[in-house]
């Protein structure tokens, strides 16, 4: 049995909302290892992060899936805006909450990230020694070097320049402009059929998810360096779980992150052909959860 508790905690004066799942028997006399979760770009706690949190709670872990500031039920402005540094601070506060609970073993805390959250969890775990293990599932290990290489130097610079007008509007006291997170056709932060197949349908339904992001949000995605966490993760153990084909979070990036880790590490390749297979496709989620549990049982 699992007990699910709605929790609130504050960071930088912003209230965050989460779901703490406690396995049967967890208590002061038998504290469970704890896991903090961070999920895909635009995702909220009822979606991918919550699914993995529930699955691993069923395996005996105390799990915390929460909405980062600016997203879902949590506070923070501007709404639907990606703030990489703030997300790291949010994760730190989430770990503090777990460590303060009598049902959780404060010395056995891990960080699990899925999709964009994989990169954040990696960087967070690398610089917070309270985290004793890291697992990234279908992770996006963003780096500006990789982005510039993919775009080409001139085009990368041009893309950066495309955010100038929107940023100047904000700097001069104007309101944030928004664009769709996903769209079947036309402009979107995540264009294409595959993102729409998950977020644009009932498949991902949450009353707290909105189909929009600030227009300047994509700039954060192409400038953040979460891959650097791989260089600093050791001696903390790290696990990479990734599909052999992934059009949105490259297998090459997953391989690079694994190669750059210096502590105990493992990489597990799943025969998945779509990025979103690891969001909610039962066989692949089960395989990812199995791999994560095996790794954590050894290292956490």
C-alpha distance (Angstrom), angle and dihedral (degrees) to the residues before:
residue distance angle dihedral
X1 . . .
X2 3.79 . .
X3 3.78 127.0 .
X4 3.81 114.3 -149.3
X5 3.78 118.1 -157.8
X6 3.78 128.3 -175.0
X7 3.80 108.0 -130.8
X8 3.79 135.1 -172.8
X9 3.77 127.4 -159.9
X10 3.77 135.0 166.8
X11 3.78 133.5 -129.0
X12 3.80 124.7 175.9
X13 3.79 88.0 -7.5
X14 3.82 93.1 -57.5
X15 3.79 121.0 120.2
X16 3.79 115.2 -131.5
X17 3.80 124.7 -162.8
X18 3.77 123.5 -146.9
X19 3.77 146.1 162.1
X20 3.79 116.7 -120.9
X21 3.79 113.8 -160.9
X22 3.79 117.5 -163.1
X23 3.81 122.6 -167.6
X24 3.77 119.9 -129.7
X25 3.79 112.0 -82.1
X26 3.80 97.1 20.8
X27 3.79 110.0 140.0
X28 3.80 144.7 119.5
X29 3.80 91.3 -65.3
X30 3.81 94.1 45.9
X31 3.81 109.6 23.6
X32 3.80 116.2 -172.3
X33 3.80 125.4 -134.5
X34 3.80 110.2 -99.2
X35 3.79 132.4 -132.3
X36 3.79 128.7 -166.2
X37 3.81 117.5 -157.1
X38 3.78 134.9 -152.9
X39 3.77 120.8 -179.9
X40 3.79 146.8 -165.7
X41 3.79 128.2 -40.7
X42 3.84 109.0 -72.7
X43 3.82 90.0 3.7
X44 3.79 124.2 140.7
X45 3.78 131.8 -154.1
X46 3.80 95.9 -94.1
X47 3.79 91.7 60.1
X48 3.81 130.8 54.9
X49 3.81 99.7 -24.0
X50 3.79 90.5 49.8
X51 3.79 92.6 49.1
X52 3.80 92.6 54.2
X53 3.81 90.9 42.2
X54 3.81 90.3 55.1
X55 3.79 93.3 46.5
X56 3.80 93.6 51.1
X57 3.79 92.9 42.7
X58 3.80 85.6 59.1
X59 3.81 86.7 56.5
X60 3.81 92.9 56.9
X61 3.80 105.0 -86.9
X62 3.78 128.5 125.6
X63 3.79 102.5 -128.0
X64 3.79 134.3 -166.3
X65 3.81 121.0 -162.8
X66 3.79 113.6 175.4
X67 3.77 143.6 165.8
X68 3.78 113.5 -101.8
X69 3.77 116.8 -131.0
X70 3.82 113.7 -75.8
X71 3.82 91.1 25.7
X72 3.79 137.4 85.8
X73 3.80 116.8 -22.8
X74 3.78 95.0 -19.4
X75 3.77 122.9 101.8
X76 3.76 127.7 -115.4
X77 3.77 137.7 102.6
X78 2.93 146.7 -84.7
X79 3.78 91.0 42.1
X80 3.80 119.6 -127.7
X81 3.80 91.5 14.3
X82 3.80 125.6 140.3
X83 3.82 113.7 -130.6
X84 3.82 109.9 174.1
X85 3.80 97.5 -171.3
X86 3.79 91.4 47.1
X87 3.78 91.0 52.3
X88 3.80 90.1 57.6
X89 3.81 89.7 51.5
X90 3.81 89.7 49.0
X91 3.80 90.1 54.1
X92 3.79 90.3 50.5
X93 3.80 91.3 54.0
X94 3.80 90.4 46.8
X95 3.81 90.4 55.0
X96 3.80 89.6 49.0
X97 3.79 89.3 54.5
X98 3.79 92.0 50.7
X99 3.80 92.8 47.4
X100 3.79 90.1 52.1
X101 3.79 94.7 55.9
X102 3.82 116.9 95.2
X103 3.82 90.3 -143.9
X104 3.82 90.9 61.6
X105 3.80 128.9 74.5
X106 3.81 101.5 -126.7
X107 3.81 91.8 -155.7
X108 3.82 94.5 53.7
X109 3.80 106.0 60.9
X110 3.82 123.3 142.5
X111 3.81 133.8 -174.4
X112 3.80 120.6 -136.5
X113 3.79 122.5 -171.7
X114 3.78 131.1 -176.8
X115 3.83 124.4 -160.4
X116 3.83 108.5 -30.6
X117 3.78 86.9 2.0
X118 3.80 89.0 63.5
X119 3.79 90.0 68.7
X120 3.79 93.5 44.7
X121 3.81 92.6 48.0
X122 3.81 90.0 49.2
X123 3.80 94.2 51.5
X124 3.79 92.2 42.4
X125 3.80 94.0 50.1
X126 3.80 90.5 47.4
X127 3.79 93.1 60.4
X128 3.82 103.2 32.1
X129 3.83 112.3 69.9
X130 3.81 90.2 -165.9
X131 3.80 86.2 77.1
X132 3.79 109.4 82.9
X133 3.83 100.2 -176.0
X134 3.79 139.4 18.2
X135 3.81 131.0 -153.5
X136 3.81 124.8 -176.1
X137 3.81 119.4 -167.7
X138 3.83 119.5 -166.0
X139 3.78 83.7 -19.0
X140 3.79 129.8 -167.9
X141 3.79 104.9 -144.4
X142 3.78 96.4 -172.1
X143 3.77 121.6 -162.5
X144 3.81 128.6 169.1
X145 3.80 88.9 -133.9
X146 3.78 90.4 58.9
X147 3.80 92.1 43.9
X148 3.80 92.6 50.9
X149 3.78 90.6 47.8
X150 3.79 91.2 50.3
X151 3.80 95.9 46.3
X152 3.79 96.1 36.3
X153 3.83 118.8 -115.9
X154 3.81 97.2 -88.7
X155 3.79 95.2 44.0
X156 3.81 91.8 45.4
X157 3.78 89.4 55.4
X158 3.79 90.5 47.2
X159 3.80 91.5 51.4
X160 3.80 90.0 51.6
X161 3.77 88.6 51.1
X162 3.79 91.4 52.9
X163 3.80 89.9 71.9
X164 3.81 94.0 55.5
X165 3.81 98.5 92.0
X166 3.80 94.0 48.6
X167 3.80 91.5 47.2
X168 3.80 92.6 48.8
X169 3.80 89.6 52.8
X170 3.80 89.4 55.3
X171 3.81 93.1 44.0
X172 3.79 89.8 53.0
X173 3.79 92.8 53.9
X174 3.78 99.7 -92.1
X175 3.77 128.7 134.4
X176 3.77 125.7 -92.4
X177 3.77 115.5 -96.0
X178 3.80 118.2 -135.0
X179 3.79 137.6 -150.8
X180 3.81 129.8 -171.9
X181 3.78 117.2 -83.6
X182 3.81 89.0 -142.7
X183 3.79 133.8 5.0
X184 3.77 134.8 179.6
X185 3.81 87.4 -138.1
X186 3.77 135.0 8.6
X187 3.79 132.8 18.0
X188 3.80 120.7 -7.5
X189 3.79 139.1 147.6
X190 3.81 87.9 -118.1
X191 3.80 105.2 29.9
X192 3.77 124.6 -173.6
X193 3.76 142.0 60.0
X194 3.79 97.5 -78.0
X195 3.84 99.0 60.1
X196 3.80 89.6 42.4
X197 3.81 90.9 51.3
X198 3.80 88.4 63.2
X199 3.80 107.6 28.6
X200 3.78 99.0 27.4
X201 3.80 95.8 56.2
X202 3.80 139.9 54.8
X203 3.79 86.9 -93.6
X204 3.82 91.3 89.3
X205 3.79 99.8 29.7
X206 3.77 116.8 165.0
X207 3.79 124.2 152.7
X208 3.79 87.9 -138.6
X209 3.81 99.3 55.9
X210 3.81 119.5 96.0
X211 3.78 126.4 -163.4
X212 3.78 97.1 -130.7
X213 3.80 142.0 77.1
X214 3.78 132.4 -172.5
X215 3.76 112.4 -87.2
X216 3.82 91.6 -120.4
X217 3.82 93.5 51.1
X218 3.84 95.0 92.8
X219 3.81 88.5 60.8
X220 3.81 88.5 66.1
X221 3.79 90.5 52.9
X222 3.79 94.6 53.9
X223 3.81 96.5 43.0
X224 3.81 104.1 40.7
X225 3.81 116.1 101.9
X226 3.79 107.5 -149.4
X227 3.80 92.7 147.0
X228 3.81 87.7 73.9
X229 3.78 87.0 73.7
X230 3.80 89.3 72.7
X231 3.80 90.4 64.3
X232 3.79 92.1 54.3
X233 3.82 102.6 34.7
X234 3.82 97.4 94.3
X235 2.95 134.3 127.9
X236 3.82 83.4 30.0
X237 3.82 109.1 87.7
X238 3.80 117.0 -114.4
X239 3.81 134.7 -160.8
X240 3.81 127.3 -165.3
X241 3.83 118.8 -164.5
X242 3.80 114.0 -177.3
X243 3.77 143.2 158.2
X244 3.79 118.1 -109.2
X245 3.81 88.0 -127.4
X246 3.80 121.8 38.4
X247 3.79 124.6 155.1
X248 3.80 94.7 -170.3
X249 3.81 106.9 37.4
X250 3.76 105.4 32.7
X251 3.80 122.4 -129.6
X252 3.81 85.6 -140.2
X253 3.80 89.4 61.7
X254 3.79 91.2 49.3
X255 3.79 90.2 50.3
X256 3.80 91.8 49.0
X257 3.80 92.3 50.0
X258 3.79 90.6 51.5
X259 3.79 93.1 47.0
X260 3.80 92.2 50.8
X261 3.81 94.6 51.3
X262 3.79 111.7 103.0
X263 3.80 102.7 -168.2
X264 3.81 131.2 66.1
X265 3.78 105.4 -43.8
X266 3.77 146.1 169.3
X267 3.78 136.4 -173.0
X268 3.81 122.9 -156.2
X269 3.80 121.3 -166.9
X270 3.79 118.8 -154.3
X271 3.79 123.9 -160.4
X272 3.80 91.8 -119.2
X273 3.78 120.0 140.1
X274 3.82 100.2 -168.6
X275 3.77 129.7 53.1
X276 3.80 91.3 -133.5
X277 3.80 90.9 54.1
X278 3.80 84.6 85.1
X279 3.81 91.6 50.7
X280 3.79 100.1 67.3
X281 3.82 111.6 -26.8
X282 3.80 98.7 126.5
X283 3.84 101.2 -140.5
X284 3.80 93.4 48.9
X285 3.80 94.4 42.5
X286 3.81 88.9 51.1
X287 3.80 90.9 50.9
X288 3.81 91.6 48.7
X289 3.81 91.8 48.1
X290 3.81 91.3 48.2
X291 3.80 91.5 51.2
X292 3.79 92.0 46.7
X293 3.80 93.3 48.6
X294 3.81 92.3 49.2
X295 3.79 90.9 51.3
X296 3.80 94.9 45.6
X297 3.79 93.0 47.3
X298 3.79 87.6 60.1
X299 3.78 100.5 39.6
X300 3.82 107.9 26.9
